[in-house]
Amino acid sequence: MVPLFILWLGYEEREATGTSLAAIAIIAAAAVVVQLTYGNVHVGDGLLVGIPAVGGVLAGTWLQQRVPRRKLQVLFALLLLASAVKLVVA
Amino acid sequence: MSLGAVAIGFVAGAIAGMFGVGGGVIFVPGLVILLGLDQVDAEATSLLAIVPVAIVGAYRQSGYGNLRLRDGIMVGALAIPFAALGVVVVNAVPERAIELGFAALLVYVAIGLLRSDSHE
């Protein structure tokens, strides 16, 4: 969604990240309601990771205003690639 | 194990705040690998965790002048039927296909990150 905000609507990158979060909140809320009807949501586990994540997002938005992001982007990308490998082989 | 869950949550939240994603790309593998959920349950549970993260993230970003609320709401509202459709599809196809599809998504996001220029 962030690249689309930048490419189609001409947003600056940080505006794109902020605005995309608002859209994500709505989309995730709608999707979780549907998933609840399938009985797939582990509410306890969701809260167990979701509550510390609120602390994480406060740290992340604070950091975004202050640190160069290139190294973080590369680290994040490597983490994703490792997760992908684990999903495929597990 | 619950310490692992706290760590997943914090890292996913920090990434959500920095990169404007919901955190699902961390929540889902974390729930599968560390908490042993199956793929579809992990995706469903991740959605629940994403809601507070995205709300708080958007609120913080608005404090930095980075939120265009009207556009965000419009894009989010337009996406609702597709999100619902996605849930139906995920529940209808084999789990292994979902795992492989999610792995492909992670690789795609990773490549996008590695190719993007730093703006700083």
Backbone of each chain as ProteinMPNN parsed JSONL, in Angstrom:
{"seq_chain_A": "MVPLFILWLGYEEREATGTSLAAIAIIAAAAVVVQLTYGNVHVGDGLLVGIPAVGGVLAGTWLQQRVPRRKLQVLFALLLLASAVKLVVA", "coords_chain_A": {"N_chain_A": [[0.829, -1.213, 0.0], [1.988, 1.23, 0.75], [3.915, 1.865, -1.371], [2.018, 2.31, -3.399], [0.563, 4.538, -2.545], [2.603, 6.395, -2.779], [3.29, 6.265, -5.509], [0.834, 6.543, -6.962], [-0.713, 8.527, -5.714], [1.047, 10.464, -5.173], [2.264, 10.857, -2.696], [4.518, 11.832, -0.081], [7.071, 9.793, 1.459], [6.828, 9.332, 4.312], [4.293, 10.31, 4.846], [2.861, 8.495, 3.377], [3.335, 6.122, 4.816], [2.083, 6.737, 7.254], [-0.608, 7.243, 6.512], [-1.27, 4.836, 5.342], [-1.363, 3.165, 7.56], [-3.75, 3.927, 8.813], [-5.63, 3.026, 6.949], [-5.053, 0.31, 7.041], [-5.876, -0.368, 9.639], [-8.663, -0.301, 9.411], [-9.09, -2.238, 7.42], [-7.994, -4.573, 8.577], [-9.63, -4.839, 10.816], [-12.105, -5.387, 9.632], [-11.493, -7.791, 8.329], [-10.8, -9.459, 10.469], [-13.187, -9.799, 11.771], [-14.585, -11.387, 9.961], [-12.9, -13.635, 9.953], [-13.268, -14.45, 12.596], [-15.795, -15.576, 12.486], [-15.2, -17.92, 11.224], [-13.919, -19.197, 13.22], [-11.148, -19.087, 13.487], [-9.528, -17.402, 14.924], [-7.191, -16.963, 17.459], [-7.784, -15.636, 20.275], [-6.509, -15.079, 22.748], [-3.725, -15.488, 22.14], [-3.502, -13.528, 20.191], [-3.825, -11.178, 21.661], [-1.654, -11.463, 23.308], [0.548, -11.041, 21.615], [-0.275, -8.673, 20.444], [-0.571, -6.613, 22.343], [2.1, -6.025, 23.448], [2.992, -5.17, 21.006], [1.905, -2.677, 20.617], [3.489, -1.088, 22.243], [5.804, -1.455, 20.761], [5.153, -0.168, 18.353], [5.001, 2.462, 19.106], [7.671, 2.917, 19.746], [8.715, 2.459, 17.202], [7.563, 4.467, 15.508], [8.656, 6.671, 16.718], [11.403, 6.202, 16.341], [11.445, 6.284, 13.563], [11.374, 8.944, 12.926], [13.893, 9.714, 13.525], [16.156, 8.058, 12.934], [18.488, 6.954, 10.377], [17.191, 4.974, 7.753], [18.151, 2.987, 6.106], [19.825, 0.803, 6.902], [18.104, -0.484, 8.651], [16.094, -1.229, 6.897], [17.404, -3.166, 5.341], [18.006, -5.104, 7.289], [15.399, -5.82, 8.09], [14.464, -6.861, 5.665], [16.124, -9.121, 5.438], [15.265, -10.579, 7.633], [12.653, -11.16, 6.822], [13.177, -12.787, 4.584], [14.402, -14.969, 5.805], [12.245, -15.901, 7.342], [10.519, -16.649, 5.288], [11.902, -18.811, 4.124], [11.83, -20.576, 6.281], [9.067, -21.03, 6.478], [8.585, -22.382, 4.089], [10.168, -24.709, 4.232], [9.393, -25.846, 6.63]], "CA_chain_A": [[0.0, 0.0, 0.0], [2.856, 2.415, 0.815], [4.374, 2.265, -2.707], [0.909, 2.815, -4.216], [0.31, 5.919, -2.118], [3.673, 7.245, -3.308], [3.274, 6.294, -6.974], [-0.431, 6.97, -7.554], [-1.272, 9.732, -5.107], [2.105, 11.473, -5.033], [2.583, 11.107, -1.292], [5.874, 11.707, 0.452], [7.124, 8.446, 2.042], [6.31, 9.233, 5.681], [2.832, 10.479, 4.754], [2.32, 7.227, 2.873], [3.332, 5.128, 5.887], [1.067, 7.117, 8.245], [-1.955, 7.077, 5.959], [-1.501, 3.404, 5.124], [-1.729, 2.56, 8.846], [-5.187, 4.166, 9.047], [-6.37, 2.108, 6.073], [-4.822, -1.052, 7.539], [-6.709, -0.579, 10.829], [-10.021, -0.594, 8.943], [-9.082, -3.495, 6.669], [-7.755, -5.687, 9.512], [-10.817, -4.984, 11.66], [-13.126, -6.07, 8.833], [-11.07, -9.169, 8.05], [-10.797, -10.27, 11.691], [-14.585, -10.14, 12.051], [-14.927, -12.533, 9.115], [-12.13, -14.788, 10.458], [-13.895, -14.907, 13.843], [-16.923, -16.444, 12.154], [-14.638, -19.229, 10.877], [-13.299, -19.777, 14.412], [-9.701, -19.212, 13.293], [-8.778, -16.398, 15.686], [-6.785, -17.301, 18.826], [-7.872, -14.301, 20.866], [-5.465, -14.938, 23.775], [-2.439, -15.295, 21.474], [-3.547, -12.232, 19.501], [-3.579, -10.134, 22.657], [-0.294, -11.683, 23.816], [1.492, -10.346, 20.729], [-0.799, -7.358, 20.046], [-0.364, -5.578, 23.362], [3.475, -5.521, 23.354], [3.204, -4.527, 19.708], [1.566, -1.256, 20.738], [4.741, -0.483, 22.707], [6.731, -1.476, 19.635], [4.8, 0.822, 17.325], [5.388, 3.771, 19.651], [9.121, 3.002, 19.539], [8.984, 2.505, 15.765], [7.246, 5.788, 14.94], [9.648, 7.598, 17.296], [12.664, 5.943, 15.641], [11.339, 6.65, 12.146], [11.65, 10.371, 12.804], [15.225, 10.038, 14.044], [17.325, 7.278, 12.497], [18.551, 6.596, 8.957], [16.434, 3.732, 7.675], [18.652, 2.009, 5.136], [20.279, -0.42, 7.574], [16.924, -1.154, 9.178], [15.404, -1.861, 5.759], [18.137, -4.374, 4.952], [17.789, -6.08, 8.361], [14.001, -6.244, 7.974], [14.378, -7.712, 4.475], [16.769, -10.408, 5.736], [14.36, -11.272, 8.549], [11.54, -11.68, 6.01], [13.658, -13.896, 3.752], [14.594, -16.118, 6.702], [10.908, -16.407, 7.675], [9.982, -17.308, 4.09], [12.576, -20.112, 4.019], [11.314, -21.408, 7.369], [7.699, -21.426, 6.127], [8.597, -23.333, 2.969], [10.769, -25.997, 4.609], [8.831, -26.397, 7.877]], "C_chain_A": [[0.866, 1.266, 0.0], [3.373, 2.821, -0.568], [3.247, 2.835, -3.572], [0.551, 4.245, -3.827], [1.341, 6.873, -2.727], [3.529, 7.395, -4.822], [1.987, 6.901, -7.539], [-0.927, 8.296, -7.002], [-0.212, 10.792, -4.829], [2.459, 11.819, -3.599], [4.084, 11.076, -1.064], [5.89, 10.425, 1.3], [6.51, 8.357, 3.443], [4.801, 9.432, 5.733], [2.184, 9.182, 4.306], [2.271, 6.191, 3.995], [2.247, 5.45, 6.906], [-0.338, 6.83, 7.753], [-2.281, 5.607, 5.741], [-1.898, 2.709, 6.432], [-3.213, 2.75, 9.149], [-6.028, 3.206, 8.203], [-6.254, 0.67, 6.578], [-5.707, -1.35, 8.749], [-8.119, -0.993, 10.412], [-10.084, -1.969, 8.275], [-8.924, -4.695, 7.614], [-8.976, -5.92, 10.39], [-11.915, -5.734, 10.908], [-12.767, -7.542, 8.649], [-11.133, -10.034, 9.313], [-12.225, -10.656, 12.069], [-14.992, -11.367, 11.236], [-14.192, -13.789, 9.598], [-12.718, -15.33, 11.763], [-15.051, -15.856, 13.55], [-16.45, -17.83, 11.711], [-14.004, -19.915, 12.088], [-11.789, -19.913, 14.311], [-8.878, -18.317, 14.197], [-8.481, -16.93, 17.095], [-6.691, -15.988, 19.596], [-6.763, -14.072, 21.903], [-4.096, -14.681, 23.157], [-2.381, -13.938, 20.769], [-3.252, -11.088, 20.45], [-2.147, -10.22, 23.181], [0.749, -11.015, 22.918], [1.037, -8.92, 20.423], [-0.522, -6.265, 21.063], [1.096, -5.094, 23.407], [3.738, -4.794, 22.041], [2.845, -3.049, 19.743], [2.776, -0.484, 21.272], [5.756, -0.403, 21.573], [6.434, -0.394, 18.614], [5.128, 2.231, 17.817], [6.896, 3.982, 19.457], [9.442, 3.178, 18.054], [8.701, 3.858, 15.14], [8.24, 6.829, 15.46], [10.969, 7.464, 16.548], [12.625, 6.442, 14.196], [11.682, 8.115, 11.926], [13.124, 10.68, 13.039], [16.397, 9.27, 13.444], [17.303, 7.057, 10.989], [18.002, 5.186, 8.783], [17.083, 2.644, 6.842], [19.076, 0.696, 5.802], [19.096, -1.219, 8.117], [16.165, -1.874, 8.072], [16.078, -3.178, 5.391], [17.936, -5.474, 6.001], [16.385, -6.684, 8.289], [13.851, -7.213, 6.799], [14.977, -9.094, 4.748], [15.894, -11.246, 6.667], [13.192, -11.912, 7.787], [11.972, -12.88, 5.183], [13.864, -15.148, 4.608], [13.243, -16.738, 7.076], [10.302, -17.172, 6.509], [10.576, -18.704, 3.945], [11.995, -21.075, 5.051], [9.894, -21.918, 7.061], [7.696, -22.52, 5.06], [9.115, -24.693, 3.416], [10.1, -26.644, 5.826], [7.731, -27.417, 7.586]], "O_chain_A": [[0.533, 2.252, -0.658], [3.289, 3.997, -0.924], [3.478, 3.732, -4.383], [0.266, 5.071, -4.693], [1.019, 7.989, -3.133], [3.63, 8.499, -5.357], [2.038, 7.685, -8.487], [-1.499, 9.101, -7.736], [-0.514, 11.873, -4.322], [2.899, 12.932, -3.311], [4.821, 10.383, -1.765], [4.848, 10.01, 1.807], [5.761, 7.424, 3.735], [4.11, 8.817, 6.545], [1.11, 8.809, 4.778], [1.288, 5.462, 4.122], [1.559, 4.546, 7.379], [-1.157, 6.254, 8.469], [-3.42, 5.179, 5.929], [-2.686, 1.764, 6.412], [-3.862, 1.847, 9.677], [-7.013, 2.645, 8.683], [-7.222, -0.09, 6.55], [-6.231, -2.457, 8.876], [-8.699, -1.917, 10.984], [-10.997, -2.757, 8.524], [-9.621, -5.701, 7.477], [-9.324, -7.064, 10.68], [-12.575, -6.608, 11.47], [-13.613, -8.425, 8.792], [-11.48, -11.212, 9.237], [-12.447, -11.729, 12.629], [-15.655, -12.271, 11.745], [-14.774, -14.872, 9.65], [-12.673, -16.536, 12.009], [-15.264, -16.826, 14.277], [-17.198, -18.803, 11.806], [-13.597, -21.073, 12.004], [-11.202, -20.765, 14.977], [-7.654, -18.447, 14.243], [-9.396, -17.299, 17.831], [-5.661, -15.314, 19.576], [-6.152, -13.004, 21.935], [-3.38, -13.774, 23.582], [-1.34, -13.281, 20.754], [-2.531, -10.15, 20.11], [-1.51, -9.205, 23.461], [1.736, -10.477, 23.42], [1.869, -8.049, 20.169], [-0.266, -5.119, 20.693], [1.331, -3.886, 23.405], [4.595, -3.914, 21.968], [3.407, -2.253, 18.991], [3.062, 0.626, 20.823], [6.476, 0.586, 21.437], [7.348, 0.226, 18.071], [5.493, 3.096, 17.02], [7.342, 5.059, 19.063], [10.331, 3.949, 17.692], [9.492, 4.351, 14.336], [8.62, 7.752, 14.739], [11.584, 8.459, 16.166], [13.615, 6.95, 13.669], [12.213, 8.489, 10.88], [13.564, 11.8, 12.777], [17.521, 9.772, 13.442], [16.232, 6.98, 10.386], [18.311, 4.297, 9.578], [16.629, 1.5, 6.857], [18.731, -0.387, 5.329], [19.076, -2.448, 8.059], [15.658, -2.978, 8.268], [15.407, -4.183, 5.157], [17.721, -6.635, 5.652], [16.209, -7.897, 8.412], [13.197, -8.249, 6.916], [14.414, -10.111, 4.344], [15.793, -12.463, 6.512], [12.797, -13.044, 8.064], [11.246, -13.869, 5.08], [13.537, -16.256, 4.182], [13.114, -17.962, 7.121], [9.658, -18.204, 6.696], [9.857, -19.666, 3.677], [11.704, -22.232, 4.746], [9.56, -23.069, 7.34], [6.906, -23.462, 5.122], [8.565, -25.723, 3.025], [10.224, -27.851, 6.033], [7.15, -27.979, 8.514]]}, "seq_chain_B": "MSLGAVAIGFVAGAIAGMFGVGGGVIFVPGLVILLGLDQVDAEATSLLAIVPVAIVGAYRQSGYGNLRLRDGIMVGALAIPFAALGVVVVNAVPERAIELGFAALLVYVAIGLLRSDSHE", "coords_chain_B": {"N_chain_B": [[7.931, -19.166, 26.348], [5.805, -17.316, 26.315], [7.347, -15.126, 26.637], [8.635, -15.088, 24.21], [6.421, -14.444, 22.637], [5.911, -11.845, 23.477], [8.23, -10.643, 22.54], [7.95, -11.016, 19.75], [5.71, -9.433, 19.382], [6.658, -6.874, 20.097], [8.71, -6.394, 18.216], [7.265, -6.609, 15.819], [5.509, -4.471, 16.113], [7.305, -2.303, 16.183], [8.353, -2.426, 13.605], [6.025, -1.992, 12.169], [5.487, 0.655, 12.864], [7.705, 1.951, 11.775], [7.737, 1.313, 9.053], [5.184, 1.496, 8.067], [3.583, -0.702, 7.714], [1.281, -3.324, 8.665], [2.308, -5.127, 10.436], [1.857, -7.766, 10.166], [3.573, -9.328, 8.601], [5.534, -10.011, 10.356], [4.104, -10.889, 12.619], [2.72, -13.202, 11.661], [4.682, -15.266, 10.766], [5.914, -15.409, 13.269], [3.882, -16.32, 15.016], [3.425, -18.801, 13.9], [5.966, -20.081, 13.992], [6.985, -19.713, 16.614], [4.779, -19.955, 18.405], [3.415, -22.084, 17.431], [1.019, -22.08, 15.963], [-1.249, -23.015, 13.278], [-1.023, -22.129, 9.736], [-3.304, -20.673, 8.693], [-4.768, -20.023, 11.014], [-2.824, -18.487, 12.249], [-2.663, -16.292, 10.515], [-5.247, -15.26, 10.829], [-5.259, -14.655, 13.567], [-3.217, -12.834, 13.663], [-4.421, -10.658, 12.396], [-6.102, -9.682, 14.373], [-4.215, -8.729, 16.207], [-3.102, -6.74, 14.683], [-4.942, -4.653, 14.552], [-4.996, -2.882, 16.98], [-2.326, -2.032, 16.771], [-2.186, -0.686, 14.293], [-4.014, 1.374, 14.69], [-2.866, 2.832, 16.838], [-0.402, 3.416, 15.657], [-1.174, 4.999, 13.442], [-2.297, 7.136, 14.819], [-0.044, 8.144, 16.176], [1.503, 8.857, 13.966], [-0.08, 10.874, 12.961], [0.411, 12.841, 14.781], [2.938, 13.58, 13.963], [2.345, 14.841, 11.683], [1.944, 13.237, 9.491], [-0.327, 11.97, 8.565], [-3.001, 11.493, 6.368], [-6.036, 11.55, 6.947], [-8.59, 11.33, 5.722], [-8.115, 10.218, 3.16], [-6.974, 7.827, 3.999], [-9.092, 6.558, 5.332], [-10.868, 6.325, 3.231], [-9.527, 4.626, 1.395], [-9.284, 2.381, 3.05], [-11.994, 1.716, 3.526], [-12.872, 1.119, 0.949], [-11.456, -1.181, 0.556], [-12.588, -3.108, 2.155], [-14.593, -5.078, 1.169], [-12.884, -6.654, -0.398], [-11.079, -7.577, 1.441], [-12.746, -9.204, 2.987], [-13.43, -11.071, 1.036], [-10.908, -12.166, 0.618], [-10.522, -13.512, 3.047], [-12.447, -15.515, 2.858], [-11.446, -16.946, 0.666], [-8.944, -17.816, 1.661], [-9.805, -19.594, 3.583], [-10.807, -21.571, 2.037], [-8.931, -22.777, 0.367], [-6.158, -25.207, 0.095], [-4.029, -25.568, 2.987], [-1.231, -25.727, 2.642], [-0.818, -24.39, 0.25], [-1.44, -21.815, 1.03], [0.628, -21.339, 2.84], [2.858, -21.387, 1.112], [2.181, -19.301, -0.578], [2.212, -17.184, 1.243], [4.902, -17.188, 1.954], [5.974, -16.418, -0.504], [4.96, -13.837, -0.622], [6.403, -12.654, 1.481], [8.987, -12.749, 0.437], [8.641, -11.075, -1.75], [8.064, -8.598, -0.496], [10.47, -8.268, 0.859], [12.309, -8.01, -1.266], [11.353, -5.64, -2.388], [11.982, -3.874, -0.309], [14.788, -4.058, -0.272], [15.407, -2.98, -2.72], [14.452, -0.403, -2.617], [15.148, 3.101, -2.48], [16.935, 4.913, -0.03], [15.508, 7.657, 1.655], [16.844, 9.369, 3.172]], "CA_chain_B": [[7.066, -19.06, 25.163], [5.107, -16.028, 26.292], [8.386, -14.113, 26.418], [8.778, -15.046, 22.762], [5.269, -13.727, 22.098], [6.127, -10.423, 23.756], [9.276, -10.19, 21.621], [7.335, -10.921, 18.412], [4.821, -8.267, 19.383], [7.4, -5.615, 20.114], [9.398, -6.236, 16.929], [6.257, -6.357, 14.777], [5.023, -3.107, 16.309], [8.345, -1.352, 15.786], [8.41, -2.459, 12.145], [4.808, -1.34, 11.69], [5.643, 2.101, 13.023], [8.753, 2.496, 10.911], [7.552, 1.072, 7.619], [3.802, 1.717, 7.646], [2.868, -1.956, 7.463], [0.48, -3.667, 9.829], [3.035, -6.011, 11.34], [1.5, -9.154, 9.867], [4.712, -10.075, 8.051], [6.262, -10.536, 11.516], [3.167, -11.636, 13.467], [2.328, -14.522, 11.134], [5.744, -16.257, 10.99], [6.148, -15.546, 14.711], [2.838, -17.173, 15.599], [3.613, -20.164, 13.38], [7.24, -20.684, 14.391], [7.203, -19.704, 18.072], [3.618, -20.388, 19.193], [2.918, -23.336, 16.886], [-0.285, -22.011, 15.296], [-1.155, -23.327, 11.847], [-0.893, -20.917, 8.928], [-4.533, -19.88, 8.581], [-5.048, -19.471, 12.339], [-1.844, -17.429, 12.507], [-3.065, -15.105, 9.749], [-6.461, -14.725, 11.453], [-4.89, -14.087, 14.867], [-2.404, -11.654, 13.362], [-5.323, -9.542, 12.079], [-6.557, -9.115, 15.643], [-3.105, -7.973, 16.785], [-2.81, -5.592, 13.817], [-5.892, -3.538, 14.737], [-4.492, -1.838, 17.886], [-1.055, -1.512, 16.27], [-2.42, 0.268, 13.21], [-4.681, 2.557, 15.246], [-1.882, 3.626, 17.587], [0.58, 3.892, 14.687], [-1.772, 6.107, 12.681], [-2.444, 8.257, 15.746], [1.285, 8.733, 16.377], [1.923, 9.498, 12.717], [-0.821, 12.126, 12.797], [1.143, 13.805, 15.598], [4.083, 14.045, 13.185], [1.843, 15.462, 10.45], [2.095, 12.291, 8.379], [-1.565, 11.232, 8.324], [-4.127, 12.1, 5.635], [-7.054, 10.653, 7.491], [-9.689, 11.105, 4.779], [-7.648, 9.254, 2.154], [-6.772, 6.534, 4.657], [-10.406, 5.953, 5.574], [-11.476, 5.971, 1.944], [-8.851, 3.418, 0.884], [-9.645, 1.273, 3.933], [-13.395, 1.341, 3.317], [-12.972, 0.479, -0.37], [-10.799, -2.496, 0.598], [-13.306, -4.054, 3.031], [-15.124, -6.28, 0.501], [-11.791, -7.508, -0.884], [-10.541, -8.245, 2.634], [-13.695, -10.278, 3.319], [-13.255, -12.085, -0.003], [-9.634, -12.826, 0.901], [-10.715, -14.439, 4.163], [-13.201, -16.662, 2.339], [-10.528, -17.713, -0.185], [-7.94, -18.452, 2.522], [-10.439, -20.709, 4.282], [-11.274, -22.558, 1.076], [-7.858, -23.464, -0.358], [-5.306, -26.014, 0.984], [-3.139, -24.807, 3.864], [0.126, -25.675, 2.092], [-0.814, -23.331, -0.761], [-1.413, -20.539, 1.751], [1.993, -21.188, 3.361], [3.765, -21.038, 0.012], [1.794, -17.954, -1.011], [2.679, -16.214, 2.232], [6.36, -17.127, 1.803], [6.227, -15.614, -1.709], [4.684, -12.447, -0.239], [7.535, -12.182, 2.285], [10.12, -12.529, -0.475], [8.31, -9.89, -2.551], [8.241, -7.408, 0.346], [11.907, -8.149, 1.133], [12.965, -7.472, -2.47], [10.954, -4.234, -2.474], [12.762, -3.126, 0.687], [16.2, -4.013, -0.659], [15.557, -2.139, -3.923], [13.995, 0.982, -2.445], [16.193, 4.061, -2.117], [16.734, 5.619, 1.238], [15.192, 9.074, 1.43], [17.542, 10.201, 4.145]], "C_chain_B": [[6.348, -17.726, 25.128], [6.099, -14.879, 26.174], [8.645, -13.951, 24.922], [7.642, -14.259, 22.121], [5.422, -12.226, 22.303], [7.162, -9.85, 22.79], [8.734, -10.038, 20.199], [6.507, -9.646, 18.333], [5.597, -6.979, 19.294], [8.072, -5.355, 18.766], [8.389, -5.902, 15.824], [5.728, -4.927, 14.885], [6.034, -2.078, 15.842], [8.439, -1.273, 14.264], [7.179, -1.779, 11.542], [4.952, 0.177, 11.754], [6.633, 2.688, 12.041], [8.422, 2.394, 9.442], [6.11, 1.203, 7.157], [3.075, 0.452, 7.243], [2.118, -2.328, 8.739], [1.197, -4.54, 10.839], [2.773, -7.484, 11.074], [2.662, -9.974, 9.336], [5.631, -10.586, 9.164], [5.336, -11.385, 12.391], [2.952, -13.061, 12.961], [3.452, -15.551, 11.283], [6.013, -16.471, 12.476], [5.14, -16.471, 15.363], [2.991, -18.623, 15.145], [4.843, -20.809, 14.025], [7.361, -20.774, 15.915], [6.013, -20.219, 18.867], [2.936, -21.625, 18.609], [1.511, -23.29, 16.298], [-0.154, -22.505, 13.858], [-1.322, -22.032, 11.051], [-2.156, -20.058, 8.922], [-4.9, -19.253, 9.928], [-4.084, -18.33, 12.67], [-2.224, -16.152, 11.762], [-4.278, -14.443, 10.388], [-6.127, -14.012, 12.764], [-4.062, -12.82, 14.681], [-3.278, -10.433, 13.058], [-5.811, -8.854, 13.349], [-5.466, -8.237, 16.259], [-2.824, -6.7, 15.992], [-3.702, -4.386, 14.146], [-5.371, -2.486, 15.729], [-3.196, -1.212, 17.399], [-1.296, -0.409, 15.235], [-3.101, 1.533, 13.733], [-3.67, 3.454, 15.974], [-0.831, 4.21, 16.64], [0.057, 5.094, 13.906], [-1.9, 7.34, 13.567], [-1.1, 8.954, 15.971], [1.744, 9.472, 15.129], [1.172, 10.811, 12.501], [-0.168, 13.221, 13.633], [2.364, 14.375, 14.881], [3.65, 14.694, 11.864], [1.896, 14.542, 9.25], [0.812, 11.562, 8.013], [-2.55, 12.059, 7.497], [-5.323, 11.204, 5.895], [-8.141, 10.315, 6.467], [-9.304, 10.067, 3.714], [-7.501, 7.857, 2.771], [-8.091, 5.814, 4.869], [-11.034, 5.499, 4.258], [-10.856, 4.687, 1.378], [-9.245, 2.198, 1.719], [-11.057, 0.784, 3.677], [-13.572, 0.616, 1.986], [-12.417, -0.944, -0.333], [-11.594, -3.544, 1.379], [-13.862, -5.27, 2.288], [-14.024, -7.222, 0.026], [-11.136, -8.253, 0.275], [-11.434, -9.425, 3.018], [-13.561, -11.424, 2.321], [-11.973, -12.884, 0.239], [-9.761, -13.858, 2.006], [-11.434, -15.703, 3.685], [-12.275, -17.568, 1.511], [-9.534, -18.501, 0.669], [-8.524, -19.671, 3.239], [-10.869, -21.832, 3.353], [-10.143, -23.347, 0.42], [-6.954, -24.229, 0.619], [-4.286, -25.167, 1.743], [-1.732, -24.653, 3.279], [0.242, -24.575, 1.041], [-0.736, -21.961, -0.099], [-0.01, -20.277, 2.298], [2.946, -20.73, 2.262], [3.462, -19.637, -0.5], [2.304, -16.896, -0.051], [4.194, -16.059, 2.158], [6.722, -16.266, 0.593], [6.0, -14.127, -1.408], [5.856, -11.86, 0.554], [8.739, -11.864, 1.399], [9.887, -11.26, -1.292], [8.535, -8.608, -1.746], [9.725, -7.173, 0.611], [12.641, -7.539, -0.062], [12.631, -5.991, -2.64], [11.762, -3.368, -1.514], [14.216, -2.959, 0.251], [16.416, -3.085, -1.85], [15.222, -0.683, -3.686], [15.155, 1.865, -2.011], [15.883, 4.642, -0.751], [16.463, 7.088, 0.921], [15.937, 9.978, 2.4], [19.003, 10.414, 3.761]], "O_chain_B": [[6.27, -17.073, 24.088], [5.762, -13.801, 25.684], [8.848, -12.842, 24.427], [7.862, -13.497, 21.179], [5.104, -11.433, 21.417], [7.011, -8.738, 22.284], [9.022, -9.05, 19.523], [6.583, -8.888, 17.366], [5.252, -6.089, 18.516], [8.015, -4.244, 18.238], [8.631, -5.021, 14.999], [5.524, -4.254, 13.875], [5.677, -1.099, 15.187], [8.586, -0.189, 13.701], [7.276, -1.081, 10.533], [4.585, 0.889, 10.819], [6.432, 3.79, 11.53], [8.776, 3.276, 8.659], [5.832, 1.039, 5.969], [2.077, 0.503, 6.524], [2.314, -1.7, 9.78], [0.744, -4.679, 11.976], [3.396, -8.351, 11.687], [2.74, -11.177, 9.586], [6.424, -11.5, 8.936], [5.721, -12.461, 12.851], [2.997, -14.014, 13.739], [3.224, -16.612, 11.865], [6.307, -17.589, 12.898], [5.509, -17.318, 16.177], [2.723, -19.553, 15.905], [4.778, -21.928, 14.536], [7.792, -21.799, 16.443], [6.201, -20.857, 19.903], [1.998, -22.159, 19.201], [0.87, -24.33, 16.145], [0.928, -22.426, 13.275], [-1.701, -20.992, 11.589], [-2.081, -18.847, 9.125], [-5.298, -18.089, 9.984], [-4.47, -17.337, 13.287], [-2.119, -15.056, 12.312], [-4.342, -13.218, 10.484], [-6.631, -12.925, 13.044], [-4.19, -11.861, 15.441], [-2.925, -9.309, 13.415], [-5.922, -7.629, 13.41], [-5.741, -7.149, 16.765], [-2.365, -5.703, 16.549], [-3.269, -3.24, 14.033], [-5.303, -1.309, 15.376], [-2.973, -0.014, 17.58], [-0.687, 0.66, 15.295], [-2.801, 2.635, 13.275], [-3.624, 4.665, 15.758], [-0.417, 5.359, 16.798], [0.765, 6.086, 13.733], [-1.642, 8.459, 13.122], [-1.016, 10.182, 15.959], [2.301, 10.567, 15.211], [1.718, 11.752, 11.926], [-0.185, 14.391, 13.251], [2.779, 15.502, 15.147], [4.486, 15.049, 11.034], [1.893, 15.008, 8.111], [0.853, 10.619, 7.223], [-2.896, 13.18, 7.868], [-5.584, 10.243, 5.171], [-8.563, 9.164, 6.356], [-10.077, 9.158, 3.411], [-7.851, 6.849, 2.158], [-8.203, 4.613, 4.62], [-11.648, 4.434, 4.181], [-11.567, 3.782, 0.939], [-9.506, 1.123, 1.179], [-11.3, -0.421, 3.616], [-14.312, -0.363, 1.891], [-12.852, -1.806, -1.095], [-11.308, -4.737, 1.279], [-13.632, -6.398, 2.724], [-14.197, -8.441, 0.04], [-10.696, -9.394, 0.13], [-10.943, -10.508, 3.335], [-13.576, -12.595, 2.7], [-11.948, -14.106, 0.089], [-9.186, -14.944, 1.925], [-11.072, -16.817, 4.063], [-12.313, -18.792, 1.636], [-9.306, -19.689, 0.442], [-7.824, -20.657, 3.473], [-11.248, -22.912, 3.806], [-10.362, -24.469, -0.037], [-6.965, -23.954, 1.819], [-3.754, -24.188, 1.22], [-1.114, -23.595, 3.399], [1.271, -23.906, 0.946], [-0.059, -21.058, -0.592], [0.489, -19.153, 2.238], [3.737, -19.806, 2.454], [4.375, -18.875, -0.817], [2.771, -15.838, -0.472], [4.718, -14.952, 2.28], [7.665, -15.476, 0.651], [6.747, -13.268, -1.876], [6.255, -10.717, 0.332], [9.416, -10.852, 1.583], [10.806, -10.469, -1.505], [9.123, -7.649, -2.247], [10.193, -6.034, 0.595], [13.489, -6.662, 0.104], [13.495, -5.185, -2.986], [12.176, -2.263, -1.863], [14.801, -1.884, 0.379], [17.476, -2.475, -1.982], [15.645, 0.186, -4.449], [16.035, 1.431, -1.268], [14.726, 4.834, -0.378], [17.094, 7.681, 0.045], [15.703, 11.186, 2.453], [19.736, 11.096, 4.478]]}, "name": "protein", "num_of_chains": 2, "seq": "MVPLFILWLGYEEREATGTSLAAIAIIAAAAVVVQLTYGNVHVGDGLLVGIPAVGGVLAGTWLQQRVPRRKLQVLFALLLLASAVKLVVAMSLGAVAIGFVAGAIAGMFGVGGGVIFVPGLVILLGLDQVDAEATSLLAIVPVAIVGAYRQSGYGNLRLRDGIMVGALAIPFAALGVVVVNAVPERAIELGFAALLVYVAIGLLRSDSHE"}
